[in-house]
Amino acid sequence: MNSQVEPRTHVKTDNNANQTHYYITLVIAIAIGLVGVFGRFIQDSFLVNSISNILLFVAAVLAIRTVLRILK
């Protein structure tokens, strides 16, 4: 029985998902989305609802784009 450990070569992985800027971008997208959601409850006017919808759309596009870049 061999009790000696054989040395293995180091395997370098290119783990793209652990980069910090992806998670910072996701947090920013979530914050923009929350502002858009809370903006819907402020006042029932066309201007506020339009701004809230635009913020929600921007947040969704930013989050989906970031997730797709992580998966790439």
LOPA-480995 format. One record per residue: residue number from 1; y, z, x of N, C-alpha, C in turn; residue in three letters. Coordinates in Angstrom, 2 decimals. Layout:
// LOPA-480995
NUM,Y,Z,X,Y,Z,X,Y,Z,X,ALA .
...
// end
This chain:
// LOPA-480995
1,-1.16,0.00,0.84,0.00,0.00,0.00,1.24,0.00,0.89,MET .
2,2.15,-0.92,0.60,3.36,-1.06,1.40,4.48,-0.24,0.77,ASN .
3,5.00,0.73,1.51,6.06,1.58,0.99,7.42,1.22,1.56,SER .
4,7.49,0.10,2.23,8.74,-0.31,2.84,9.48,-1.27,1.90,GLN .
5,10.79,-1.06,1.76,11.60,-1.90,0.88,12.05,-3.13,1.65,VAL .
6,11.81,-4.28,1.07,12.21,-5.52,1.73,13.67,-5.84,1.38,GLU .
7,14.47,-6.21,2.35,15.88,-6.52,2.07,16.01,-7.81,1.26,PRO .
8,16.93,-7.79,0.32,17.18,-8.97,-0.51,18.55,-9.53,-0.17,ARG .
9,18.70,-10.81,-0.38,20.00,-11.42,-0.13,20.95,-11.09,-1.28,THR .
10,22.21,-10.98,-0.93,23.23,-10.64,-1.93,23.49,-11.86,-2.81,HIS .
11,23.47,-11.65,-4.11,23.73,-12.73,-5.05,25.15,-12.56,-5.58,VAL .
12,26.00,-13.56,-5.36,27.37,-13.50,-5.84,27.44,-14.16,-7.21,LYS .
13,27.95,-13.43,-8.18,28.10,-13.99,-9.52,29.58,-14.20,-9.80,THR .
14,29.88,-15.27,-10.45,31.25,-15.55,-10.86,31.41,-15.09,-12.30,ASP .
15,31.66,-13.80,-12.45,31.79,-13.23,-13.79,33.23,-13.37,-14.23,ASN .
16,33.48,-14.37,-15.03,34.83,-14.69,-15.47,35.31,-13.76,-16.57,ASN .
17,34.42,-13.12,-17.28,34.80,-12.32,-18.45,35.42,-10.98,-18.08,ALA .
18,35.28,-10.53,-16.86,35.80,-9.22,-16.50,37.20,-9.26,-15.91,ASN .
19,37.88,-10.37,-16.01,39.23,-10.45,-15.48,40.21,-9.75,-16.42,GLN .
20,41.13,-9.03,-15.83,42.03,-8.16,-16.60,42.98,-8.94,-17.50,THR .
21,43.44,-10.09,-17.07,44.45,-10.80,-17.85,43.92,-11.26,-19.21,HIS .
22,42.61,-11.45,-19.33,42.06,-11.80,-20.64,42.22,-10.64,-21.63,TYR .
23,41.96,-9.46,-21.17,42.04,-8.30,-22.06,43.48,-7.94,-22.38,TYR .
24,44.38,-8.14,-21.46,45.80,-7.92,-21.74,46.28,-8.92,-22.79,ILE .
25,45.85,-10.17,-22.68,46.22,-11.18,-23.66,45.65,-10.85,-25.03,THR .
26,44.42,-10.35,-25.08,43.84,-9.97,-26.37,44.58,-8.80,-27.00,LEU .
27,44.99,-7.84,-26.19,45.74,-6.69,-26.73,47.09,-7.16,-27.27,VAL .
28,47.74,-8.08,-26.58,49.01,-8.63,-27.06,48.81,-9.39,-28.37,ILE .
29,47.73,-10.18,-28.45,47.44,-10.92,-29.68,47.17,-9.97,-30.84,ALA .
30,46.46,-8.89,-30.59,46.18,-7.90,-31.65,47.47,-7.22,-32.09,ILE .
31,48.35,-6.91,-31.13,49.63,-6.27,-31.49,50.49,-7.21,-32.33,ALA .
32,50.54,-8.49,-31.96,51.31,-9.46,-32.75,50.71,-9.59,-34.15,ILE .
33,49.39,-9.61,-34.24,48.74,-9.68,-35.55,49.03,-8.47,-36.41,GLY .
34,49.05,-7.28,-35.81,49.37,-6.08,-36.58,50.81,-6.09,-37.08,LEU .
35,51.73,-6.59,-36.25,53.12,-6.71,-36.70,53.20,-7.68,-37.88,VAL .
36,52.43,-8.76,-37.81,52.40,-9.72,-38.92,51.83,-9.12,-40.19,GLY .
37,50.79,-8.30,-40.07,50.19,-7.67,-41.25,51.14,-6.65,-41.85,VAL .
38,51.73,-5.81,-41.00,52.65,-4.80,-41.52,53.93,-5.43,-42.06,PHE .
39,54.29,-6.59,-41.55,55.47,-7.29,-42.06,55.30,-7.74,-43.50,GLY .
40,54.10,-7.93,-43.94,53.86,-8.32,-45.33,54.17,-7.19,-46.30,ARG .
41,54.14,-5.96,-45.83,54.38,-4.81,-46.71,55.83,-4.32,-46.67,PHE .
42,56.66,-4.92,-45.84,58.04,-4.45,-45.72,58.85,-4.76,-46.97,ILE .
43,58.91,-6.03,-47.30,59.73,-6.46,-48.41,59.13,-7.73,-48.99,GLN .
44,59.33,-7.91,-50.28,58.79,-9.09,-50.93,59.87,-10.18,-50.97,ASP .
45,60.06,-10.83,-49.82,61.01,-11.93,-49.75,60.36,-13.10,-49.02,SER .
46,60.91,-14.27,-49.26,60.34,-15.47,-48.66,60.46,-15.45,-47.14,PHE .
47,61.59,-14.98,-46.63,61.83,-14.98,-45.19,60.87,-14.05,-44.46,LEU .
48,60.71,-12.83,-44.97,59.83,-11.86,-44.32,58.37,-12.31,-44.40,VAL .
49,57.97,-12.86,-45.54,56.60,-13.37,-45.67,56.35,-14.55,-44.74,ASN .
50,57.34,-15.42,-44.59,57.19,-16.57,-43.70,57.05,-16.12,-42.24,SER .
51,57.88,-15.18,-41.84,57.80,-14.66,-40.47,56.46,-13.97,-40.24,ILE .
52,55.99,-13.22,-41.23,54.69,-12.54,-41.10,53.56,-13.54,-40.99,SER .
53,53.60,-14.60,-41.79,52.56,-15.62,-41.70,52.58,-16.34,-40.36,ASN .
54,53.76,-16.61,-39.83,53.86,-17.25,-38.52,53.31,-16.34,-37.43,ILE .
55,53.64,-15.04,-37.51,53.11,-14.09,-36.51,51.59,-14.00,-36.59,LEU .
56,51.04,-13.98,-37.79,49.58,-13.94,-37.94,48.93,-15.20,-37.37,LEU .
57,49.54,-16.35,-37.61,48.99,-17.60,-37.10,49.03,-17.64,-35.58,PHE .
58,50.15,-17.22,-35.01,50.28,-17.19,-33.54,49.26,-16.24,-32.93,VAL .
59,49.09,-15.08,-33.55,48.12,-14.11,-33.03,46.70,-14.64,-33.11,ALA .
60,46.37,-15.30,-34.20,45.01,-15.85,-34.35,44.75,-16.94,-33.33,ALA .
61,45.71,-17.83,-33.14,45.54,-18.91,-32.16,45.41,-18.34,-30.75,VAL .
62,46.24,-17.37,-30.42,46.19,-16.75,-29.09,44.86,-16.04,-28.86,LEU .
63,44.38,-15.32,-29.85,43.11,-14.60,-29.70,41.93,-15.57,-29.59,ALA .
64,41.89,-16.60,-30.42,40.79,-17.56,-30.36,40.80,-18.31,-29.05,ILE .
65,41.99,-18.69,-28.59,42.09,-19.40,-27.31,41.61,-18.53,-26.16,ARG .
66,41.95,-17.25,-26.18,41.52,-16.34,-25.12,40.01,-16.14,-25.14,THR .
67,39.45,-15.96,-26.31,38.00,-15.77,-26.42,37.26,-17.02,-25.94,VAL .
68,37.75,-18.20,-26.29,37.11,-19.43,-25.84,37.21,-19.59,-24.32,LEU .
69,38.31,-19.13,-23.74,38.42,-19.17,-22.27,37.47,-18.19,-21.60,ARG .
70,37.23,-17.06,-22.25,36.28,-16.10,-21.70,34.87,-16.70,-21.74,ILE .
71,34.53,-17.36,-22.83,33.20,-17.94,-22.97,32.98,-19.13,-22.07,LEU .
72,34.04,-19.76,-21.65,33.93,-20.95,-20.80,33.44,-20.62,-19.46,LYS .
// end
